Amino acid sequence: MAVRHHSVDDYLEALYFLAFPVGEYGPIAGDRPVPAARVAEMLHVTAPTASEMLKRLEAEGLIARSGRRPLLTEKGRAEAERVVRHHRIIERFLTDFMGYSPAESHEHADAIGEAFTHEMVERLAERLGNPERCPHGWPVDPSHEQAENRELRPLAALPAGTDATVVRLAEHDGDLLHWFYDTGLVPGTAVTVESVETAAGQLTLSVEGERRTIAEKAAAGLFVRVPA
């Protein structure tokens, strides 16, 4: 498999995701610096590779440094939100019109996203009926996403005995995203946390009546809503 070289847009998307963590949204979220090591981890690149691109983003006024940590500037945040919105609309185009699976749509949207101009993406959105969410449950409108973050939790953070409904799937790990779809852990799925085995790093769930054990890593990538 060919090694993919990440673009400025890929880095902005990663920085955006880290700046607006699910379950922790508040007035200053998005204005907090994120560890550069987490950016490298999300993009599966080395720390020196990430550092070089972050220097470029800083030179272009898209990030500033707080200590040694990158922080989206006002310009960077606006650009990151544009990238995120475009990505999600292109994913819907690939699933709704082109017939790709939801997991495939994420990979292809990453690869072709920069080929679409802003005007092209807006035309796609109009033709698609202005979809509210991407195939993986993330709101197309970043402001909607940021507000909804307060209502959601990573499944891995829930105690035993909690009922929840899957709302969004983490996208940054392509293999894990495919696994979610292969196992039916998709937006709208009802789950109950039966037990949490912290030492083993796993949870036992009831998934619409079927008992399953999943790794904590997988549970951390399922963002759920708990009934009030």
LUMDOTI-929265 format. One line per field, with one value per residue (C-alpha): x, y, z. Coordinates in pm, 1 decimal, always signed. Layout:
<rs>
east: (X;...)
north: (Y;...)
up: (Z;...)
</rs>
This chain:
<rs>
east: (+0.0;+134.9;+223.1;-13.3;+140.8;-79.6;-186.4;-246.9;-616.6;-542.8;-353.6;-624.8;-884.9;-678.8;-622.3;-993.7;-1090.3;-845.7;-952.6;-1319.6;-1323.6;-1659.3;-1802.2;-1576.1;-1709.9;-1723.0;-1675.9;-1298.7;-1294.7;-1127.8;-906.5;-695.7;-361.7;-331.3;-24.4;+173.2;+232.2;-143.1;-153.3;+124.8;-54.8;-384.5;-219.5;+12.7;+324.8;+648.9;+691.7;+953.6;+717.0;+432.6;+666.5;+766.8;+405.1;+308.9;+589.1;+433.8;+89.0;+238.9;+411.6;+77.2;-95.0;-316.9;-178.2;+6.7;+216.0;+117.1;+434.6;+527.1;+168.0;-18.7;-329.1;-566.7;-576.8;-903.0;-799.4;-698.2;-1022.5;-1229.7;-1023.1;-1045.4;-1424.0;-1442.6;-1229.7;-1440.8;-1769.2;-1646.6;-1516.0;-1851.9;-2047.6;-1810.3;-1857.5;-2232.3;-2183.7;-1972.6;-2226.7;-2555.5;-2466.8;-2160.8;-2261.6;-1951.8;-1984.4;-1966.1;-1619.5;-1493.6;-1635.9;-1406.9;-1093.6;-1189.9;-1299.6;-955.5;-791.7;-1002.1;-1128.6;-882.6;-988.9;-1326.7;-1357.7;-1582.9;-1839.9;-1837.7;-1898.3;-2184.5;-2344.1;-2304.0;-2469.9;-2763.5;-2804.9;-2791.6;-3066.6;-2827.9;-2763.3;-2741.2;-2489.4;-2208.3;-2241.2;-2066.4;-2305.0;-2104.8;-2303.9;-2212.0;-2238.9;-1938.6;-2132.5;-2397.4;-2124.2;-1959.8;-2289.7;-2382.8;-2045.9;-2179.8;-2454.6;-2230.0;-1975.5;-1721.6;-1864.9;-1540.1;-1618.7;-1950.9;-1990.7;-2148.4;-2526.6;-2553.7;-2784.0;-2681.3;-2733.6;-2445.2;-2450.4;-2107.2;-1811.0;-1447.1;-1299.7;-925.8;-850.6;-962.8;-931.6;-1138.4;-1401.6;-1437.1;-1464.4;-1751.3;-1951.7;-1853.4;-1982.1;-2295.1;-2183.3;-2324.9;-2514.7;-2853.8;-2746.2;-2869.9;-2612.5;-2592.9;-2262.4;-2283.1;-1935.6;-1606.2;-1286.9;-1033.1;-735.3;-806.8;-884.5;-1224.2;-1598.8;-1882.8;-2187.3;-2538.5;-2585.2;-2954.6;-2988.8;-2662.8;-2372.9;-2035.2;-1692.3;-1500.1;-1164.8;-1147.3;-980.9;-1289.8;-1525.1;-1332.6;-1420.7;-1796.1;-1962.6;-2297.1;-2595.1;-2718.2;-3092.8;-3169.2)
north: (+0.0;+342.3;+576.9;+872.0;+1213.2;+1425.9;+1771.0;+2093.9;+2003.9;+1670.6;+1848.7;+2109.5;+1834.0;+1654.1;+1975.7;+2053.0;+1709.8;+1740.0;+2097.1;+1998.8;+1674.0;+1504.4;+1537.8;+1828.0;+2115.8;+2448.5;+2821.5;+2791.3;+2464.5;+2519.3;+2782.3;+2527.7;+2401.1;+2032.7;+1809.2;+1787.3;+1419.2;+1356.8;+1515.4;+1281.2;+984.7;+1064.4;+1094.7;+795.8;+999.4;+1049.7;+1340.8;+1510.0;+1483.4;+1639.8;+1909.2;+2018.0;+2054.9;+2238.1;+2486.9;+2545.2;+2599.1;+2845.7;+3034.5;+3059.2;+3200.2;+2893.2;+2798.2;+2969.0;+2807.9;+2791.3;+2664.4;+2399.0;+2301.7;+2408.6;+2623.7;+2706.8;+3078.9;+3248.8;+3208.5;+2846.5;+2760.5;+2905.8;+2712.2;+2391.3;+2421.5;+2466.2;+2155.7;+1950.0;+2058.6;+1989.4;+1647.2;+1542.6;+1660.1;+1473.5;+1160.0;+1188.5;+1233.7;+918.6;+711.0;+858.6;+909.2;+697.7;+390.7;+357.7;+208.8;+453.5;+328.9;+357.5;+707.7;+837.2;+705.6;+839.0;+1176.7;+1214.7;+1137.4;+1357.4;+1632.7;+1897.3;+1847.9;+2007.0;+2384.6;+2554.1;+2619.6;+2254.0;+2135.6;+2380.9;+2251.7;+1896.7;+1990.6;+2145.6;+1843.0;+1612.1;+1807.2;+1975.5;+1666.8;+1725.8;+1450.6;+1258.6;+878.7;+832.0;+1052.6;+1375.9;+1695.4;+1862.9;+2203.5;+2240.8;+2472.7;+2201.8;+1949.7;+2168.6;+2226.0;+1856.1;+1754.9;+1848.7;+1586.6;+1294.3;+1071.1;+816.6;+472.6;+383.3;+646.0;+492.1;+277.4;-66.6;-65.9;+236.0;+236.1;+446.3;+502.5;+532.5;+875.4;+910.0;+693.4;+803.6;+831.4;+879.5;+504.4;+354.9;-6.2;+64.0;+246.3;-58.2;-276.4;-68.4;-130.3;-497.2;-555.4;-340.2;-72.8;+213.0;+535.1;+457.9;+131.0;+78.2;-58.6;-138.6;-154.1;-480.3;-477.3;-291.2;-496.0;-218.2;-448.7;-630.2;-308.4;-425.1;-381.2;-629.3;-486.8;-587.0;-469.7;-478.5;-795.2;-962.5;-989.5;-869.3;-793.3;-504.5;-342.5;-15.2;+136.8;+57.6;+182.5;+511.1;+565.7;+525.0;+849.6;+789.7;+965.9;+853.6;+893.8;+1173.0)
up: (+0.0;-93.7;+190.3;+198.0;+252.1;+472.4;+361.0;+548.9;+550.1;+720.7;+997.4;+1041.7;+1069.7;+1334.8;+1530.1;+1513.8;+1647.3;+1936.7;+2017.9;+2055.5;+2255.9;+2296.4;+2645.2;+2740.0;+2532.8;+2711.8;+2651.2;+2600.2;+2406.1;+2071.8;+2232.4;+2415.2;+2286.3;+2204.1;+2239.7;+1917.2;+1995.4;+1974.1;+1629.3;+1514.7;+1671.7;+1500.2;+1160.2;+1211.9;+1140.8;+1330.7;+1569.1;+1342.6;+1042.7;+1241.2;+1373.6;+1022.9;+910.5;+1229.4;+1157.6;+816.1;+968.3;+1214.5;+933.0;+750.0;+1058.7;+1106.3;+1446.5;+1727.8;+1999.2;+2364.3;+2521.3;+2264.4;+2191.3;+1874.9;+1912.0;+1627.2;+1557.1;+1460.0;+1096.7;+1156.5;+1330.7;+1045.5;+792.1;+998.6;+1023.1;+645.3;+592.3;+832.9;+675.5;+322.1;+421.5;+563.6;+260.6;+28.6;+239.4;+189.4;-183.9;-195.7;-0.7;-122.7;-487.7;-566.4;-366.5;-148.7;+198.6;+490.1;+588.5;+230.0;+199.8;+473.0;+304.8;-36.9;+100.2;+257.8;-75.6;-304.1;-76.4;-190.7;-554.1;-472.8;-457.9;-204.3;-476.7;-583.6;-228.8;-180.8;-500.9;-374.6;-45.4;-230.3;-459.9;-156.8;+18.3;+263.3;+480.4;+853.0;+929.0;+764.8;+729.2;+1064.8;+1262.1;+1283.4;+1221.6;+893.1;+1063.0;+1299.8;+1532.5;+1573.9;+1644.5;+1906.7;+2088.6;+2071.2;+2218.1;+2560.7;+2529.3;+2434.6;+2606.6;+2484.0;+2553.8;+2733.0;+3000.0;+3107.0;+3419.8;+3421.0;+3406.1;+3174.9;+2872.2;+2574.2;+2202.4;+1957.2;+1789.6;+1625.1;+1525.8;+1550.4;+1201.7;+1250.7;+1260.7;+929.2;+1043.4;+1353.1;+1146.4;+921.8;+1232.9;+1369.3;+1052.7;+1030.5;+1384.0;+1355.5;+1601.6;+1396.2;+1469.5;+1620.4;+1784.0;+2141.6;+2386.5;+2757.9;+2944.9;+3137.8;+3290.6;+3273.2;+3304.6;+3356.9;+3412.4;+3085.3;+2897.4;+2778.6;+2825.6;+2799.8;+2623.7;+2542.1;+2183.0;+2100.2;+2305.9;+2199.4;+2447.2;+2316.4;+2455.5;+2298.9;+2363.9;+2552.3;+2244.1;+2037.4;+2309.0;+2321.3;+1954.6;+2004.7;+2108.5;+2273.6;+2426.1;+2766.9;+2836.4;+3082.0)
</rs>
